[in-house]
Amino acid sequence: MEVSTTWSRINQLYRDFRDSLLRVSGVVGVMAHISHLYINGACIYFTVLFKPDENTYWEIWDRAMEATLRNGGSISHHHGIGIVRSRWLRHELGNALDVLRSIKAALDSKGGVLNVRKGMFFPN
């Protein structure tokens, strides 16, 4: 999982992210490294070790995105949102999501070209 934040928030985001996931039953470890550095912040890649279980997988995603948003981070750096993260896009972008919907409608008036897979980018 990759997320990003400012330097002033990076320590708290890391700690909360790690601690939140370590409280998930089945998670045995959380590792991280900073992959991209900028003047104003960085991208953190997290690797989560857990006992294979679908419910655990989804709980990990829930807690990870909640910790990121709670600490002022961005739920993605450059890998995009996709279906898994789309539930949290409104929380990150607020009303700006409506602007993106308008742009999509203008560029794809028939709705058949951009983000046609259900739930991709614009969750229902």
Backbone torsions as a table, in degrees:
resi	resn	phi	psi	omega
1	MET	NA	135.8	176.0
2	GLU	-122.1	136.0	177.1
3	VAL	-136.3	171.3	178.3
4	SER	-142.9	159.3	179.4
5	THR	-163.6	176.6	178.1
6	THR	-82.8	162.7	179.4
7	TRP	-61.2	-36.5	-177.4
8	SER	-68.1	-18.3	-178.3
9	ARG	-109.8	-5.9	-168.7
10	ILE	-65.1	-41.0	-179.3
11	ASN	-64.2	-46.8	-179.6
12	GLN	-65.6	-42.2	179.0
13	LEU	-60.5	-46.6	179.1
14	TYR	-57.3	-50.8	-177.5
15	ARG	-62.8	-45.7	-178.7
16	ASP	-66.4	-42.2	177.7
17	PHE	-58.2	-53.9	-179.1
18	ARG	-59.5	-50.8	-176.8
19	ASP	-64.7	-38.5	178.3
20	SER	-62.9	-41.9	-179.3
21	LEU	-74.2	-33.4	178.8
22	LEU	-67.0	-17.5	176.5
23	ARG	-84.1	-5.6	178.3
24	VAL	-79.8	128.1	178.3
25	SER	-60.3	127.6	-179.7
26	GLY	102.1	-17.6	177.6
27	VAL	-79.5	127.0	-178.0
28	VAL	-110.6	-11.3	178.9
29	GLY	-171.9	151.0	176.2
30	VAL	-134.8	120.3	178.6
31	MET	-117.2	157.6	179.9
32	ALA	-151.4	154.0	169.9
33	HIS	-147.3	153.5	177.4
34	ILE	-91.9	125.6	-174.5
35	SER	-105.4	-33.0	-177.2
36	HIS	-129.3	127.2	-177.6
37	LEU	-112.8	137.9	178.0
38	TYR	-136.5	167.2	178.6
39	ILE	-59.2	-37.9	-174.6
40	ASN	-98.5	-6.2	179.9
41	GLY	171.5	-160.3	-174.7
42	ALA	-154.7	165.0	173.6
43	CYS	-102.3	132.2	177.8
44	ILE	-112.3	127.6	172.7
45	TYR	-98.2	125.0	176.9
46	PHE	-107.3	138.2	172.1
47	THR	-117.0	125.5	-176.4
48	VAL	-113.3	124.2	176.9
49	LEU	-99.1	125.7	-178.5
50	PHE	-151.1	157.1	175.9
51	LYS	-70.2	128.4	-174.5
52	PRO	-56.4	119.3	178.9
53	ASP	-165.0	128.7	-175.9
54	GLU	-63.3	-41.3	179.0
55	ASN	-63.3	-39.2	176.9
56	THR	-62.9	-43.0	179.1
57	TYR	-55.0	-49.8	-177.7
58	TRP	-69.9	-33.9	176.5
59	GLU	-66.5	-37.2	176.3
60	ILE	-59.2	-48.1	179.4
61	TRP	-61.4	-44.0	179.6
62	ASP	-59.0	-51.3	-177.3
63	ARG	-66.3	-36.3	-179.8
64	ALA	-64.8	-47.0	-178.8
65	MET	-68.8	-39.6	178.2
66	GLU	-63.2	-42.7	178.8
67	ALA	-64.9	-39.6	179.4
68	THR	-62.9	-50.3	-179.2
69	LEU	-66.3	-38.9	179.7
70	ARG	-60.5	-28.8	-176.8
71	ASN	-105.1	19.0	174.2
72	GLY	73.2	20.5	178.5
73	GLY	-89.7	174.9	174.7
74	SER	-104.1	135.8	-174.0
75	ILE	-71.3	-4.8	175.4
76	SER	-153.7	150.9	175.7
77	HIS	-102.8	-63.9	-179.8
78	HIS	-142.6	0.6	179.0
79	HIS	-86.5	-5.6	177.1
80	GLY	89.6	177.7	-175.4
81	ILE	-91.7	-56.8	-178.5
82	GLY	65.8	-171.7	-176.7
83	ILE	-71.6	-40.8	-174.5
84	VAL	-61.4	-41.4	-176.0
85	ARG	-92.5	-8.0	-172.9
86	SER	-61.5	-27.1	178.8
87	ARG	-60.4	-27.3	-175.3
88	TRP	-99.5	0.1	-176.1
89	LEU	-63.5	-39.9	178.5
90	ARG	-61.3	-38.9	179.4
91	HIS	-64.7	-36.4	-179.3
92	GLU	-79.2	-43.5	-172.4
93	LEU	-95.9	-19.5	-177.8
94	GLY	59.3	-136.2	-177.6
95	ASN	-68.6	-14.7	176.9
96	ALA	-62.4	-24.5	177.1
97	LEU	-62.6	-34.7	177.9
98	ASP	-65.8	-35.4	176.4
99	VAL	-64.2	-43.2	178.6
100	LEU	-64.3	-37.9	175.9
101	ARG	-61.1	-41.1	179.8
102	SER	-64.7	-40.9	178.1
103	ILE	-63.8	-44.9	178.4
104	LYS	-59.9	-44.6	-179.4
105	ALA	-60.8	-38.8	-179.9
106	ALA	-70.2	-38.4	-177.7
107	LEU	-84.8	-22.9	-175.6
108	ASP	-133.2	62.4	-172.0
109	SER	-60.6	-26.2	179.0
110	LYS	-91.9	-5.4	175.3
111	GLY	68.9	22.0	-174.9
112	GLY	-115.7	7.3	-175.7
113	VAL	-118.5	-54.4	-173.4
114	LEU	-91.3	127.5	176.3
115	ASN	49.2	56.6	-175.7
116	VAL	-82.0	-17.3	179.4
117	ARG	-71.7	130.5	-177.1
118	LYS	-54.6	128.2	177.6
119	GLY	86.4	-7.8	-178.7
120	MET	-76.5	118.6	177.4
121	PHE	71.0	-50.1	178.8
122	PHE	-109.7	94.0	-179.5
123	PRO	-68.8	153.1	179.0
124	ASN	-79.5	NA	NA
